[in-house]
């Protein structure tokens, strides 16, 4: 059977983004295999060095069950791909694939695969999503990445996909983020990833999600993070609408604490936004996804990194940035929490960027009249176009919110308790009851507990 390879590839959705000239070159790089009825294309144990596209006919996919008996899995039909999992993992084949009647396939070697993904990022995203779909259909005992067993998918973002997993030996739940393949196969990005992993693994703060491990699997890179049971601000806002003033102030304060700590180490987040801020089940705020983080003295890449609705003007311009860029993004996030949407919204991302550069953020009290003066000042000063006109540090911004909290009827009372060593258990029981009752009282928030031996400060 004669195959017009270029015509077949042009009509395949997998290659939709590839230019005609590259398709012509690709058609010369792939190999055509003709199979007779019953002929094996893949045998279990073969090296995983290529994947196949079915041009015509169909293929039987068979695996061995626990007793070694062949078990039919599925038919692979025209335009479907087989063998891609072994290509991505680099492991030996785990299934037999043979022709069910006469069939024709195209062979894509690992060299061709990597060339395409490097050249076409959108294709890398397709490959990653294909891998994800294959992973979640595998038996759980086969979803192994180093010492981790993948349980289920938590979500997908602009940089990759996140899975819930368990550390097999420690029986500890974690979150694993796999980067999309076009990032992992980019040499510059790989070196950047290694640098950033060193940055974020050094962060240790109660309002920052901790990174525990990093590695490589399925021809891509991954980060292992502590698993936070909770919801992002974006999820909460989608289900509940704008947040209360009190809640916004508390969230902003806790994120400022995290950003101030990172800035003290010279680290910039670069992608502060509602999707990267989590409220755990206790209500604590956690800043996550430092995957774009960099040190202040490092140069920005030529590409724009960040999210257009929240990105600072200096990130758009590609100039030098510091912690004030993160304060800008947090200001935009606070604006959205109070009003229900970011200040600049448009189907055209370039119009959004133009808003950051030229229009300026509307004054908060003009949009939400009940917004208190301290939050309005925080948003106004954080989101000014010129970094020199903003708060210069997170601590400076916190001072405004502290003053505002005091001015809007928030009162504090401290309690210092002594107890005898012999009655520790009785005290803990009583204290937990008091704490639970306070936390259940409307309008009351426990700020912090003093550690044993720590001096209290008079109000």
C-alpha positions as CSV (number, residue, x, y, z in Angstrom):
1,X,0.0,0.0,0.0
2,X,1.4,3.4,-1.0
3,X,1.1,6.0,1.7
4,X,1.2,9.8,1.2
5,X,2.9,10.5,4.5
6,X,2.7,14.3,4.3
7,X,-1.0,14.2,3.5
8,X,-1.7,11.8,6.4
9,X,0.2,13.9,8.9
10,X,-1.4,17.1,7.7
11,X,-4.9,15.6,8.5
12,X,-3.9,14.3,11.9
13,X,-4.9,16.4,14.9
14,X,-1.7,15.6,16.7
15,X,0.3,17.6,14.1
16,X,-2.2,20.4,13.6
17,X,0.2,23.2,14.7
18,X,3.1,22.1,12.5
19,X,3.9,24.2,9.5
20,X,3.6,22.7,6.0
21,X,7.4,23.0,5.4
22,X,8.1,21.1,8.7
23,X,5.5,18.5,7.8
24,X,7.3,17.9,4.5
25,X,10.6,17.4,6.4
26,X,8.9,15.2,9.0
27,X,7.4,13.0,6.3
28,X,11.0,12.2,5.2
29,X,12.1,11.4,8.8
30,X,9.3,8.8,9.7
31,X,9.4,5.2,8.4
32,X,6.4,3.3,7.0
33,X,5.9,-0.3,8.1
34,X,3.5,-2.7,6.4
35,X,2.1,-5.5,8.5
36,X,0.5,-8.8,7.5
37,X,-2.4,-10.3,9.5
38,X,-1.0,-11.6,12.8
39,X,2.4,-10.0,12.4
40,X,3.9,-8.5,15.6
41,X,4.7,-4.8,15.6
42,X,5.8,-4.8,19.3
43,X,6.6,-7.7,21.7
44,X,6.7,-7.3,25.4
45,X,10.3,-6.7,26.5
46,X,11.3,-4.9,23.3
47,X,13.2,-1.6,23.9
48,X,11.0,1.5,24.0
49,X,12.7,3.6,21.4
50,X,9.8,4.6,19.2
51,X,6.1,5.1,18.9
52,X,3.7,4.2,16.1
53,X,0.8,5.9,14.3
54,X,-1.8,3.7,12.7
55,X,-2.4,4.8,9.1
56,X,-4.8,2.0,8.1
57,X,-6.2,-1.3,9.6
58,X,-6.1,-2.0,13.3
59,X,-3.8,-3.5,15.9
60,X,-4.5,-5.8,18.9
61,X,-2.9,-4.7,22.2
62,X,-2.4,-7.6,24.6
63,X,-0.8,-7.7,28.0
64,X,0.0,-10.6,30.3
65,X,-2.1,-11.0,33.4
66,X,-0.8,-11.8,36.9
67,X,-0.5,-15.5,35.9
68,X,1.3,-14.7,32.7
69,X,-1.8,-15.4,30.4
70,X,-2.4,-13.0,27.5
71,X,-5.2,-10.5,28.2
72,X,-6.7,-8.4,25.4
73,X,-6.7,-4.7,26.2
74,X,-8.0,-2.8,23.2
75,X,-7.8,-2.3,19.5
76,X,-5.7,0.6,18.1
77,X,-7.4,2.0,15.0
78,X,-6.6,4.5,12.3
79,X,-4.9,7.7,13.6
80,X,-4.3,6.2,17.1
81,X,-0.9,6.0,18.6
82,X,0.7,3.0,20.3
83,X,4.0,2.5,22.1
84,X,4.2,6.1,23.3
85,X,4.4,5.1,27.0
86,X,7.6,3.1,26.6
87,X,9.0,6.0,24.5
88,X,8.3,8.4,27.3
89,X,9.5,6.2,30.1
90,X,12.5,4.7,28.3
91,X,11.5,1.3,29.8
92,X,11.0,-1.9,27.9
93,X,7.6,-2.6,26.3
94,X,4.9,-4.0,28.6
95,X,2.5,-5.3,25.9
96,X,2.3,-7.2,22.7
97,X,0.9,-5.4,19.6
98,X,0.1,-7.3,16.5
99,X,-1.8,-6.6,13.3
100,X,-5.5,-7.7,13.2
101,X,-5.6,-8.0,9.4
102,X,-3.4,-6.1,7.1
103,X,-2.2,-2.8,8.6
104,X,0.1,0.2,7.9
105,X,1.8,2.3,10.5
106,X,4.2,5.2,10.7
107,X,7.2,4.9,13.0
108,X,8.3,7.9,15.1
109,X,11.7,7.4,16.7
110,X,12.8,9.1,19.9
111,X,15.0,11.5,17.9
112,X,12.0,12.6,15.8
113,X,9.8,12.9,18.9
114,X,12.2,15.2,20.7
115,X,12.8,17.3,17.7
116,X,9.1,18.0,17.3
117,X,8.5,18.8,21.0
118,X,11.4,21.2,21.1
119,X,10.3,23.0,18.1
120,X,6.6,23.1,18.8
121,X,5.7,23.7,22.5
122,X,1.9,23.1,21.8
123,X,2.8,19.6,20.7
124,X,4.8,19.1,23.9
125,X,1.6,20.0,25.8
126,X,-0.4,17.5,23.8
127,X,2.2,14.8,24.5
128,X,2.1,15.6,28.2
129,X,-1.7,15.4,28.3
130,X,-1.5,12.1,26.4
131,X,0.9,10.8,29.0
132,X,-1.5,11.9,31.8
133,X,-4.4,10.1,30.3
134,X,-2.4,6.9,30.0
135,X,-1.1,7.2,33.6
136,X,-4.5,7.6,35.2
137,X,-5.8,4.4,33.4
138,X,-2.9,2.3,34.6
139,X,-3.4,0.0,37.7
140,X,-2.3,1.9,40.8
141,X,0.6,-0.4,41.4
142,X,2.1,0.5,38.0
143,X,1.9,4.3,38.6
144,X,5.4,4.5,40.2
145,X,7.8,7.4,40.1
146,X,10.9,6.6,42.2
147,X,9.7,6.0,45.7
148,X,6.3,7.6,44.9
149,X,3.0,6.0,43.9
150,X,0.7,8.3,41.9
151,X,-2.9,8.2,43.2
152,X,-5.0,10.7,41.2
153,X,-4.7,14.0,39.3
154,X,-5.2,17.2,41.3
155,X,-5.1,19.8,38.6
156,X,-3.4,21.3,35.5
157,X,-1.8,24.7,35.0
158,X,0.2,26.7,32.6
159,X,3.4,24.9,33.4
160,X,2.4,21.4,34.1
161,X,0.1,18.9,35.8
162,X,-0.1,18.0,39.5
163,X,-0.8,14.5,41.0
164,X,-1.6,13.4,44.5
165,X,1.0,10.7,45.4
166,X,2.2,8.6,48.4
167,X,5.8,8.0,49.4
168,X,5.8,4.2,49.5
169,X,8.3,3.8,52.3
170,X,7.2,6.7,54.5
171,X,3.5,6.4,53.8
172,X,3.4,10.2,53.4
173,X,1.0,12.0,51.1
174,X,2.6,14.5,48.7
175,X,1.9,16.5,45.6
176,X,4.0,15.9,42.5
177,X,4.1,18.5,39.7
178,X,5.2,17.2,36.2
179,X,6.3,19.9,33.8
180,X,5.0,19.9,30.2
181,X,7.5,18.1,27.9
182,X,8.4,21.2,25.8
183,X,9.9,22.7,29.0
184,X,11.8,19.5,30.0
185,X,13.3,19.0,26.6
186,X,14.5,22.6,26.4
187,X,18.2,22.7,27.5
188,X,18.0,26.3,28.8
189,X,14.8,25.6,30.7
190,X,16.3,22.4,32.3
191,X,19.2,24.4,33.7
192,X,16.8,27.0,34.9
193,X,14.7,24.4,36.5
194,X,17.7,23.0,38.4
195,X,18.6,26.5,39.5
196,X,15.0,27.2,40.7
197,X,14.8,23.9,42.5
198,X,17.8,25.0,44.6
199,X,16.1,28.3,45.3
200,X,12.7,27.0,46.4
201,X,14.0,24.0,48.3
202,X,15.7,26.5,50.7
203,X,12.4,28.2,51.6
204,X,11.1,27.4,55.1
205,X,8.1,29.5,56.1
206,X,4.7,28.7,57.6
207,X,2.9,30.4,54.7
208,X,4.9,28.8,51.9
209,X,4.3,25.3,50.5
210,X,7.5,23.3,51.0
211,X,9.3,21.5,48.2
212,X,10.6,18.2,49.4
213,X,12.2,16.5,46.3
214,X,12.8,16.8,42.6
215,X,13.6,14.4,39.8
216,X,13.1,13.2,36.2
217,X,10.6,10.6,34.9
218,X,8.7,10.1,31.6
219,X,11.2,12.3,29.8
220,X,10.1,15.3,31.9
221,X,11.0,16.9,35.2
222,X,9.0,16.9,38.4
223,X,8.8,18.6,41.8
224,X,7.6,16.9,45.0
225,X,5.8,19.3,47.4
226,X,3.9,19.0,50.6
227,X,0.3,18.1,50.0
228,X,-2.0,20.9,51.2
229,X,-5.7,19.9,51.7
230,X,-7.6,23.0,50.8
231,X,-8.7,25.2,47.9
232,X,-7.1,28.0,45.9
233,X,-8.5,31.6,46.1
234,X,-9.6,31.1,42.5
235,X,-11.6,28.1,43.4
236,X,-13.1,29.7,46.4
237,X,-14.0,32.9,44.5
238,X,-15.6,30.9,41.7
239,X,-17.9,29.2,44.2
240,X,-18.5,31.9,46.8
241,X,-17.9,35.3,45.0
242,X,-16.0,38.2,46.4
243,X,-14.4,37.8,49.8
244,X,-15.1,39.7,53.0
245,X,-12.9,42.6,54.0
246,X,-11.7,40.8,57.1
247,X,-10.8,37.7,55.1
248,X,-9.0,39.7,52.4
249,X,-7.0,41.6,55.0
250,X,-5.9,38.3,56.7
251,X,-5.0,36.6,53.4
252,X,-3.0,39.6,52.2
253,X,-1.1,39.8,55.5
254,X,-0.1,36.2,55.4
255,X,1.0,36.4,51.8
256,X,3.0,39.5,52.6
257,X,4.7,37.6,55.4
258,X,5.7,34.9,52.9
259,X,6.9,37.4,50.3
260,X,8.8,39.4,52.9
261,X,10.6,36.2,54.0
262,X,11.4,35.2,50.4
263,X,12.6,38.8,49.6
264,X,14.9,38.6,52.7
265,X,16.7,35.7,50.8
266,X,16.7,37.7,47.6
267,X,14.0,35.5,46.0
268,X,11.2,36.8,43.7
269,X,8.1,34.6,43.1
270,X,7.1,36.2,39.7
271,X,3.7,34.6,39.5
272,X,1.6,35.7,42.5
273,X,-2.1,35.1,41.7
274,X,-5.2,33.6,43.1
275,X,-4.5,30.2,41.6
276,X,-1.2,30.1,43.5
277,X,-2.6,30.9,46.9
278,X,-4.2,28.2,48.9
279,X,-6.4,28.3,52.0
280,X,-6.0,25.0,53.9
281,X,-8.7,23.4,56.0
282,X,-7.7,25.4,59.1
283,X,-7.9,28.6,57.1
284,X,-4.2,29.3,56.9
285,X,-2.9,30.9,53.8
286,X,-0.2,29.2,51.8
287,X,1.7,30.6,48.8
288,X,2.7,27.9,46.3
289,X,4.2,27.3,42.9
290,X,7.6,29.0,43.1
291,X,8.4,27.4,39.7
292,X,9.1,30.8,38.1
293,X,11.1,32.0,41.1
294,X,14.5,33.8,40.6
295,X,17.1,35.6,42.6
296,X,17.0,39.4,42.4
297,X,20.4,39.7,40.8
298,X,19.5,37.3,37.9
299,X,18.5,38.6,34.5
300,X,15.0,38.0,33.2
301,X,14.5,35.7,30.2
302,X,13.5,37.3,27.0
303,X,10.0,35.6,27.2
304,X,7.4,37.0,29.5
305,X,7.0,34.8,32.5
306,X,4.0,35.3,34.8
307,X,0.2,35.6,34.2
308,X,-1.1,38.5,32.1
309,X,-3.9,39.5,34.5
310,X,-1.4,39.9,37.4
311,X,2.0,40.7,35.9
312,X,3.8,43.9,36.8
313,X,4.8,46.5,34.2
314,X,8.5,45.9,34.7
315,X,8.0,42.2,33.9
316,X,6.2,43.1,30.7
317,X,9.1,45.4,29.7
318,X,11.6,42.7,30.4
319,X,13.7,44.9,32.7
320,X,15.3,44.2,36.1
321,X,12.8,43.2,38.7
322,X,12.8,42.8,42.5
323,X,10.3,42.1,45.3
324,X,8.1,45.1,44.3
325,X,6.9,43.1,41.3
326,X,5.4,40.5,43.6
327,X,3.8,43.3,45.6
328,X,2.2,44.5,42.4
329,X,0.8,41.1,41.7
330,X,-0.5,40.7,45.2
331,X,-2.2,44.1,44.9
332,X,-4.0,42.9,41.8
333,X,-5.0,39.7,43.6
334,X,-6.4,41.7,46.5
335,X,-8.4,43.9,44.0
336,X,-9.9,40.7,42.5
337,X,-10.7,39.3,46.0
338,X,-12.7,42.4,46.9
339,X,-14.4,43.2,43.5
340,X,-14.8,39.7,42.0
341,X,-12.5,40.2,38.9
342,X,-9.1,41.6,38.0
343,X,-8.9,45.3,37.0
344,X,-8.0,44.4,33.4
345,X,-10.0,41.8,31.5
346,X,-10.1,41.2,27.8
347,X,-10.1,38.3,25.3
348,X,-7.0,39.8,23.8
349,X,-4.0,39.4,26.2
350,X,-2.2,42.3,24.6
351,X,-5.0,44.6,25.7
352,X,-4.6,43.4,29.3
353,X,-0.9,44.0,29.1
354,X,-1.6,47.5,27.7
355,X,-3.9,48.1,30.8
356,X,-1.0,47.4,33.2
357,X,1.3,49.6,31.2
358,X,-0.9,52.6,30.4
359,X,-4.3,52.7,32.2
360,X,-3.6,52.2,35.8
361,X,-5.6,50.3,38.4
362,X,-8.9,52.0,39.4
363,X,-9.1,53.2,43.0
364,X,-10.6,50.5,45.1
365,X,-13.1,52.5,47.0
366,X,-14.5,53.8,43.6
367,X,-15.2,50.1,42.7
368,X,-16.1,48.7,46.2
369,X,-17.3,51.6,48.3
370,X,-17.2,49.6,51.6
371,X,-13.5,48.9,51.2
372,X,-11.7,50.2,54.2
373,X,-9.0,52.9,53.8
374,X,-6.1,50.6,54.7
375,X,-6.9,48.0,52.0
376,X,-7.6,50.7,49.5
377,X,-4.2,52.3,50.3
378,X,-2.5,48.9,50.1
379,X,-4.0,48.2,46.6
380,X,-3.3,51.7,45.4
381,X,0.3,51.8,46.4
382,X,1.1,48.2,45.5
383,X,-0.2,48.6,41.9
384,X,1.4,51.8,40.8
385,X,3.2,51.6,37.5
386,X,6.5,52.9,38.7
387,X,8.1,50.5,41.3
388,X,9.6,53.6,43.0
389,X,6.1,54.8,43.9
390,X,5.0,51.5,45.5
391,X,5.7,50.0,48.9
392,X,9.4,49.3,48.8
393,X,9.1,46.2,51.1
394,X,6.4,43.8,52.3
395,X,7.1,45.0,55.8
396,X,6.1,48.6,54.8
397,X,2.8,47.3,53.4
398,X,2.2,45.2,56.5
399,X,2.5,48.3,58.6
400,X,-0.4,50.0,56.7
401,X,-2.6,46.9,57.2
402,X,-1.7,46.7,60.9
403,X,-2.7,50.3,61.4
404,X,-5.9,49.8,59.5
405,X,-6.8,46.7,61.5
406,X,-6.5,48.8,64.7
407,X,-8.5,51.6,63.2
408,X,-11.4,49.4,62.1
409,X,-12.4,48.0,65.5
410,X,-10.0,45.0,65.8
411,X,-8.9,44.4,69.4
412,X,-6.3,42.1,70.8
413,X,-6.1,40.4,74.2
414,X,-3.2,38.2,75.4
415,X,-3.4,35.4,77.9
416,X,-0.4,33.8,79.6
417,X,-1.0,30.6,81.6
418,X,1.2,28.7,84.1
419,X,0.7,25.1,84.9
420,X,2.5,22.4,86.8
421,X,4.5,19.8,84.9
422,X,2.4,17.0,86.5
423,X,-0.8,18.4,85.0
424,X,0.4,18.8,81.4
425,X,-2.2,16.4,80.0
426,X,-5.1,18.0,81.9
427,X,-4.0,21.5,80.7
428,X,-3.7,20.4,77.1
429,X,-7.3,19.0,77.2
430,X,-8.6,22.2,78.8
431,X,-6.6,24.5,76.5
432,X,-7.8,22.6,73.3
433,X,-11.4,23.1,74.4
434,X,-10.9,26.8,75.0
435,X,-9.1,27.2,71.7
436,X,-11.9,25.3,69.8
437,X,-14.5,27.5,71.4
438,X,-12.7,30.7,70.5
439,X,-12.1,29.6,66.9
440,X,-15.8,28.8,66.6
441,X,-16.8,32.3,67.9
442,X,-17.7,34.7,65.0
443,X,-15.4,37.7,64.7
444,X,-12.6,36.0,66.7
445,X,-9.2,34.9,65.3
446,X,-6.4,33.3,67.2
447,X,-3.2,35.1,66.0
448,X,-0.6,32.8,67.5
449,X,0.3,30.8,70.6
450,X,3.4,31.6,72.6
451,X,5.9,28.7,72.8
452,X,6.8,27.5,76.3
453,X,9.4,29.9,77.7
454,X,8.7,32.7,75.2
455,X,8.2,36.1,76.7
456,X,4.9,37.8,76.1
457,X,4.6,41.4,75.1
458,X,2.4,43.8,76.9
459,X,-0.5,45.1,74.8
